[in-house]
């Protein structure tokens, strides 16, 4: 190989290594984001369930209050 070809191959190999490192970092960030999103989704579901219970409690209290007012 000529010096020019060797330099080009070395430059491409270096760029490839940098791109692979960037890809690995991006994949790790995506995994972390997916885990965080899953945890947030679970928390939203918990809050929605708590809201259903709170609304049922509120409705029961309102029914009792209306009955006592009569």
Buried (B, 14 or more C-beta within 10 A) or exposed (E): EEEEEEEEEEEEEEEEEEEEEEEEEEEEEEEEEEEEEEEEEEEEEEEEEEEEEEEEEEEEEEEEEEEEEE
